[in-house]
C-alpha cells in the first residue's frame, strides 16, 4: 500500500478512536453524570413524617376544653453533634441543663435518625434570642414550632379529659401497623385515649435527599398533615367548673373541721339519655404538666400517696360502700317481688335481732338507736330507717326457696350497681354486690385474704342496707338513680356527644345506648318516689335541713337519698358520705333532666358532708340551665 494511503488510513482510525472516546466521555459526563454523582456521594431518598395537630376537645356549647398552642422547640441534629461534640456542651449551658441530659436525648433511638432531636420545649425568649445571635456557635441547632396541648380551664375535669404523652416503645410496637411513628404523641387516659382515632389526625410526609453520611441535603417533596377531628362532649363547661370547685371547697371545709376527708367525686347525668353533664374528681392536677415532658417533682406529686394519687378518676375508679343509697335496690326488689306491699308496716323498736341467733353479730341497731315505731317503705326511705331494711334483708334470706338466693342482687344489677356502666372512658372500675357467689369467687382468687366463704342471714342483712362486701363507683350510684328517675331505662353514660371535622362537618353523633331495664310498675315507682321526695321535702327527711334557705325548689323540685357508710374493716374511721338527687322531681318519669351524685370518703354523714355539694351543683342548674348542645366547630377552631 502506498505510504500516503497507509498514513491516511491510520489517520482515519485514530480519528475514529478519538471520536468514540469523545462520545463516551460526553455520555459519562453529560448523560450519566448525575447518576454517577449520586453514586459517588451515596444520595438516597428518605421519608420523614410531619406530625398533625390534634383535634380539639369541646364542651357541649362549643367552648374549648382542650386546645393546641404553637410552641417553640429547640432541636439538635444528631450528625452535626456527632461530628462536633463541643456543640452539646455549649447548648447545655445555653439551655441550663446538663450535657448528659442532651446525650440521653440524642441516644433515644425511638426518634428518627433523619429528624432533628427535640431537646427543649418552650424555651424562654432570652434563650431563643441568644441562640439566634450566636448561631455560628451552635451548628445543627434550630428553633422549630410544634402544636402542644393547652388546657384553658387548668385543673377542671383533668382526669375525665385525660392527657397525651410521647408514644412508648411497647405502644409503638402494637400500633405501628396503624401508621404510628416514633415521634408521635398518643392519648394515655380519659377522652384523649378513648377518642384517639379521631383526635390524632393524619401525619404529613416529607421526602428528603440524604447523603452517604445520613445528612439531609435537600427536599424532594412535602405533603402537609391533616388536623385531627374535634370531639364535642356532653359536658357543660360551667357546670363542670362549679362541680369541681364545690367538691374541693367542701373537702377543704371538712378538713378544717378535723375530718380526714381528702378525696371525693361528683357526677351529673341526664336521666333521659345517659349524657354525662359533669364529672369531677378530687384531688386534681394541672394536665399541662405533661406538656414538654413531665418534671420529676410533678411526677412524684401525681404518683404519691401523700398527694392523694390525683391521676385517679374517682368518679369511675373509686370504689365505696354505698350505705343507705343502696336501699333503692332493696326497696325495688321487695316491692316488685311482692315481698311487701307499698302500705305494709314493719315495726321498728330501734334494733333488729336475728331469730335463733347463737353466734356472731345477732343484733343490728339503728343509728343512735332511734326508733320509728311502725313505718311503711315510703317513710323508711324518707327517714332512712335501717331496721326496716334489716328486716327486708332477713325476709329475703328466710324466703330463699320462694325468691332465690340473689333477689336483691339481681335488682341491684339491673340498676347497674356492681356492674360496669359502659361509660365511654377507659379504665373504669366495676363495683360488686355482696352475695354467696361473690364470697366463693373471692376465696378462689385469694384464699389467704378471703379464707371464709360463709354467707348467712347477717350478711344478707348488711347487704340489704349497702354494707358488707358491697362497693360501687360514684358513676354507678348516679346511673342507678337516673335509671329510677326515668322509670327504669338504664343508659350507658356517654361523655362524648359527637365528632366534628375541623371545618365544622358533623362526622358522627353518639346516640343513647340502652344497657338494661328495671321493673318499676306504677305502684312500685310511686311508693319509692314518694319516699325519695320526702328525703328533701319532709321535715323528717334526712336531707331536709340541707335544702332549706335559698335553694330554688320552685324551679327545680328534687328527690334524693342520703348515705352514710361505715368502713367494716376500720371501726375508728369516719364514714363515707354519699348523697344523690334528681330533678325536676314531679312524679312524671319524663320530667327529670338532672341526676347528681357526690361521694366523699371519711367525711361523716351524707346529709352534712355530701349533700351541700349536690345542692351547689343543682342550684347552678336551676339558675342557669344546661348549655345547648352544639355539634359544630368554634369560629376559627380546628
SULZI-V592876 format. One record per backbone hydrogen bond with DSSP energy under -1.0 kcal/mol. CO is the residue of the C=O (numbers start at 0). NH is the residue of the N-H. E is the energy in kcal/mol with one decimal. If there is no record, write none. Layout:
# SULZI-V592876
co:CO nh:NH e:E
co:CO nh:NH e:E
This chain:
# SULZI-V592876
co:1 nh:5 e:-2.9
co:2 nh:6 e:-2.5
co:3 nh:7 e:-2.2
co:4 nh:8 e:-2.6
co:5 nh:9 e:-2.3
co:6 nh:10 e:-2.0
co:7 nh:11 e:-2.3
co:8 nh:12 e:-2.4
co:9 nh:13 e:-2.8
co:10 nh:14 e:-2.9
co:11 nh:15 e:-2.6
co:12 nh:16 e:-2.7
co:13 nh:17 e:-2.7
co:14 nh:18 e:-2.3
co:15 nh:19 e:-2.6
co:16 nh:20 e:-2.4
co:17 nh:21 e:-2.6
co:18 nh:22 e:-2.7
co:19 nh:23 e:-2.5
co:20 nh:24 e:-2.6
co:21 nh:25 e:-2.7
co:22 nh:26 e:-2.5
co:23 nh:27 e:-2.8
co:24 nh:28 e:-2.8
co:25 nh:29 e:-3.0
co:25 nh:30 e:-1.1
co:26 nh:31 e:-3.0
co:31 nh:35 e:-2.3
co:32 nh:36 e:-2.7
co:33 nh:37 e:-2.5
co:34 nh:38 e:-2.1
co:35 nh:39 e:-3.0
co:36 nh:40 e:-2.3
co:37 nh:41 e:-1.3
co:37 nh:42 e:-1.8
co:40 nh:211 e:-2.2
co:43 nh:209 e:-3.6
co:45 nh:207 e:-3.5
co:47 nh:205 e:-2.7
co:49 nh:203 e:-3.1
co:52 nh:227 e:-2.5
co:55 nh:230 e:-2.6
co:56 nh:64 e:-2.7
co:56 nh:65 e:-2.0
co:57 nh:232 e:-2.9
co:58 nh:61 e:-1.8
co:59 nh:629 e:-3.7
co:62 nh:58 e:-3.0
co:65 nh:56 e:-2.2
co:66 nh:149 e:-2.1
co:68 nh:147 e:-2.7
co:70 nh:145 e:-2.5
co:71 nh:121 e:-3.1
co:72 nh:143 e:-2.6
co:73 nh:118 e:-3.2
co:73 nh:119 e:-1.2
co:74 nh:141 e:-1.9
co:75 nh:116 e:-2.7
co:76 nh:80 e:-2.2
co:77 nh:81 e:-2.3
co:78 nh:82 e:-1.8
co:79 nh:83 e:-2.1
co:83 nh:86 e:-2.0
co:84 nh:87 e:-1.3
co:85 nh:89 e:-2.1
co:86 nh:90 e:-2.5
co:87 nh:91 e:-2.4
co:88 nh:92 e:-1.9
co:89 nh:93 e:-2.0
co:90 nh:94 e:-2.3
co:91 nh:95 e:-1.2
co:91 nh:96 e:-2.2
co:97 nh:101 e:-1.3
co:98 nh:102 e:-2.5
co:99 nh:103 e:-2.1
co:100 nh:104 e:-1.9
co:101 nh:105 e:-2.5
co:102 nh:106 e:-1.8
co:107 nh:110 e:-1.1
co:111 nh:114 e:-1.2
co:116 nh:75 e:-2.0
co:119 nh:73 e:-2.8
co:123 nh:127 e:-2.1
co:124 nh:128 e:-2.6
co:125 nh:129 e:-2.4
co:126 nh:130 e:-2.4
co:127 nh:131 e:-1.9
co:128 nh:132 e:-2.6
co:129 nh:133 e:-1.4
co:133 nh:136 e:-1.5
co:134 nh:137 e:-1.5
co:137 nh:140 e:-1.8
co:139 nh:76 e:-1.8
co:141 nh:74 e:-2.7
co:143 nh:72 e:-3.0
co:145 nh:70 e:-3.3
co:147 nh:68 e:-2.9
co:149 nh:66 e:-2.6
co:150 nh:153 e:-2.0
co:152 nh:155 e:-2.1
co:154 nh:157 e:-1.7
co:156 nh:160 e:-2.7
co:157 nh:161 e:-2.4
co:159 nh:190 e:-1.9
co:160 nh:191 e:-2.2
co:162 nh:187 e:-3.2
co:164 nh:185 e:-2.5
co:167 nh:171 e:-2.7
co:168 nh:172 e:-2.1
co:169 nh:173 e:-1.7
co:170 nh:174 e:-2.2
co:171 nh:175 e:-1.4
co:174 nh:177 e:-1.6
co:174 nh:179 e:-1.4
co:175 nh:178 e:-1.9
co:180 nh:183 e:-2.0
co:183 nh:166 e:-2.5
co:185 nh:164 e:-1.7
co:188 nh:192 e:-1.4
co:189 nh:193 e:-2.6
co:190 nh:194 e:-2.5
co:192 nh:195 e:-1.3
co:194 nh:198 e:-2.5
co:195 nh:199 e:-2.3
co:197 nh:228 e:-2.6
co:198 nh:54 e:-2.3
co:201 nh:225 e:-2.6
co:203 nh:49 e:-1.8
co:204 nh:222 e:-3.5
co:205 nh:47 e:-2.9
co:206 nh:219 e:-3.4
co:207 nh:45 e:-2.8
co:208 nh:216 e:-3.8
co:208 nh:217 e:-1.1
co:209 nh:43 e:-3.0
co:210 nh:213 e:-2.0
co:214 nh:210 e:-2.4
co:217 nh:208 e:-3.1
co:220 nh:206 e:-2.9
co:222 nh:204 e:-2.3
co:225 nh:201 e:-2.3
co:229 nh:499 e:-2.7
co:230 nh:57 e:-2.9
co:231 nh:496 e:-3.2
co:231 nh:497 e:-1.9
co:234 nh:59 e:-2.7
co:235 nh:239 e:-2.9
co:236 nh:240 e:-2.0
co:237 nh:241 e:-2.0
co:238 nh:242 e:-2.8
co:239 nh:243 e:-2.4
co:240 nh:244 e:-2.5
co:241 nh:245 e:-2.9
co:242 nh:246 e:-2.2
co:243 nh:247 e:-2.0
co:244 nh:248 e:-2.7
co:245 nh:249 e:-2.2
co:246 nh:250 e:-2.1
co:247 nh:251 e:-2.2
co:248 nh:252 e:-2.2
co:249 nh:253 e:-2.5
co:250 nh:254 e:-2.3
co:251 nh:255 e:-1.8
co:252 nh:256 e:-1.0
co:253 nh:258 e:-2.2
co:254 nh:257 e:-1.8
co:263 nh:281 e:-2.6
co:264 nh:598 e:-2.2
co:265 nh:279 e:-2.8
co:266 nh:596 e:-2.6
co:267 nh:276 e:-2.5
co:267 nh:277 e:-1.4
co:268 nh:594 e:-1.9
co:269 nh:272 e:-1.5
co:269 nh:273 e:-2.6
co:273 nh:493 e:-2.3
co:274 nh:269 e:-2.0
co:276 nh:235 e:-2.4
co:277 nh:267 e:-2.5
co:279 nh:265 e:-2.4
co:281 nh:263 e:-2.2
co:285 nh:288 e:-2.0
co:286 nh:289 e:-1.8
co:287 nh:290 e:-1.1
co:289 nh:292 e:-1.6
co:294 nh:298 e:-2.5
co:295 nh:299 e:-2.1
co:296 nh:300 e:-1.8
co:297 nh:301 e:-1.8
co:298 nh:302 e:-1.4
co:303 nh:308 e:-1.7
co:304 nh:307 e:-1.3
co:308 nh:311 e:-1.8
co:311 nh:313 e:-1.2
co:312 nh:315 e:-1.4
co:312 nh:316 e:-2.2
co:314 nh:474 e:-2.0
co:315 nh:428 e:-2.6
co:319 nh:471 e:-2.9
co:321 nh:324 e:-1.6
co:322 nh:325 e:-1.9
co:323 nh:326 e:-1.5
co:324 nh:327 e:-1.1
co:325 nh:328 e:-1.3
co:325 nh:329 e:-1.4
co:326 nh:330 e:-2.9
co:327 nh:331 e:-2.1
co:328 nh:332 e:-2.5
co:329 nh:333 e:-2.4
co:330 nh:334 e:-2.3
co:331 nh:335 e:-2.8
co:332 nh:336 e:-2.0
co:333 nh:338 e:-2.1
co:333 nh:339 e:-1.5
co:340 nh:343 e:-1.1
co:345 nh:374 e:-1.8
co:347 nh:372 e:-1.4
co:349 nh:365 e:-2.3
co:351 nh:363 e:-3.2
co:353 nh:356 e:-1.5
co:361 nh:353 e:-2.9
co:363 nh:351 e:-3.0
co:365 nh:368 e:-2.3
co:366 nh:369 e:-1.4
co:372 nh:347 e:-5.0
co:374 nh:345 e:-2.0
co:375 nh:379 e:-2.6
co:376 nh:380 e:-1.9
co:377 nh:381 e:-2.0
co:378 nh:382 e:-2.7
co:379 nh:384 e:-2.2
co:381 nh:541 e:-1.7
co:385 nh:389 e:-2.6
co:386 nh:390 e:-2.5
co:387 nh:391 e:-1.5
co:388 nh:392 e:-2.2
co:389 nh:393 e:-2.2
co:390 nh:394 e:-2.9
co:391 nh:395 e:-2.5
co:392 nh:396 e:-1.3
co:393 nh:397 e:-2.5
co:394 nh:398 e:-1.6
co:396 nh:399 e:-1.0
co:398 nh:402 e:-2.7
co:399 nh:403 e:-2.6
co:405 nh:409 e:-2.3
co:406 nh:410 e:-1.6
co:407 nh:411 e:-2.8
co:408 nh:412 e:-2.3
co:409 nh:413 e:-1.8
co:410 nh:414 e:-1.4
co:411 nh:416 e:-2.5
co:412 nh:415 e:-1.1
co:415 nh:418 e:-1.5
co:422 nh:424 e:-1.9
co:431 nh:470 e:-2.3
co:434 nh:438 e:-2.0
co:435 nh:439 e:-1.7
co:436 nh:440 e:-2.2
co:437 nh:441 e:-2.8
co:438 nh:442 e:-1.9
co:439 nh:443 e:-2.4
co:440 nh:444 e:-2.3
co:441 nh:445 e:-2.5
co:445 nh:449 e:-2.3
co:455 nh:459 e:-1.9
co:456 nh:460 e:-2.2
co:457 nh:461 e:-2.2
co:458 nh:462 e:-2.6
co:459 nh:463 e:-1.7
co:461 nh:466 e:-2.5
co:462 nh:465 e:-1.8
co:465 nh:322 e:-2.1
co:466 nh:469 e:-1.3
co:470 nh:431 e:-2.6
co:471 nh:319 e:-2.9
co:472 nh:476 e:-2.0
co:473 nh:477 e:-2.4
co:474 nh:478 e:-2.5
co:475 nh:479 e:-2.2
co:476 nh:480 e:-1.8
co:477 nh:481 e:-2.2
co:478 nh:482 e:-2.1
co:479 nh:483 e:-1.9
co:480 nh:484 e:-2.7
co:481 nh:485 e:-1.8
co:482 nh:487 e:-2.6
co:483 nh:486 e:-1.7
co:487 nh:517 e:-2.4
co:489 nh:514 e:-3.3
co:489 nh:515 e:-1.4
co:493 nh:275 e:-2.7
co:494 nh:233 e:-3.5
co:496 nh:509 e:-2.5
co:497 nh:231 e:-2.5
co:498 nh:506 e:-2.7
co:498 nh:507 e:-1.6
co:499 nh:229 e:-3.3
co:500 nh:503 e:-2.4
co:504 nh:500 e:-3.0
co:507 nh:498 e:-2.7
co:512 nh:491 e:-2.8
co:515 nh:489 e:-2.7
co:520 nh:524 e:-2.6
co:521 nh:525 e:-2.9
co:522 nh:526 e:-1.5
co:523 nh:527 e:-2.1
co:524 nh:528 e:-3.2
co:525 nh:529 e:-2.2
co:526 nh:530 e:-1.4
co:527 nh:531 e:-2.5
co:528 nh:532 e:-2.8
co:529 nh:533 e:-2.0
co:530 nh:534 e:-1.1
co:531 nh:559 e:-2.3
co:532 nh:535 e:-1.1
co:532 nh:536 e:-2.2
co:533 nh:537 e:-2.0
co:534 nh:542 e:-1.9
co:537 nh:540 e:-2.2
co:540 nh:543 e:-1.3
co:543 nh:546 e:-1.1
co:544 nh:547 e:-1.3
co:550 nh:552 e:-2.2
co:551 nh:555 e:-2.1
co:556 nh:584 e:-2.4
co:558 nh:581 e:-2.9
co:560 nh:579 e:-1.9
co:562 nh:577 e:-2.8
co:564 nh:575 e:-3.0
co:566 nh:569 e:-1.4
co:569 nh:572 e:-1.2
co:574 nh:602 e:-1.9
co:574 nh:603 e:-1.9
co:575 nh:564 e:-2.4
co:576 nh:599 e:-2.7
co:577 nh:562 e:-2.1
co:578 nh:597 e:-2.6
co:579 nh:560 e:-2.6
co:580 nh:595 e:-2.7
co:581 nh:558 e:-2.0
co:582 nh:592 e:-1.9
co:582 nh:593 e:-2.4
co:583 nh:585 e:-1.0
co:587 nh:590 e:-2.0
co:593 nh:582 e:-2.1
co:594 nh:268 e:-2.7
co:595 nh:580 e:-2.4
co:596 nh:266 e:-2.4
co:597 nh:578 e:-1.9
co:598 nh:264 e:-2.1
co:599 nh:576 e:-2.7
co:604 nh:608 e:-2.7
co:605 nh:609 e:-1.3
co:605 nh:610 e:-2.4
co:609 nh:613 e:-1.5
co:610 nh:614 e:-2.8
co:611 nh:615 e:-2.0
co:612 nh:616 e:-2.2
co:613 nh:617 e:-2.8
co:614 nh:618 e:-2.3
co:615 nh:619 e:-1.8
co:616 nh:620 e:-1.6
co:617 nh:621 e:-2.4
co:618 nh:622 e:-2.2
co:619 nh:623 e:-2.9
co:620 nh:624 e:-2.1
co:629 nh:631 e:-1.6
co:633 nh:636 e:-2.9
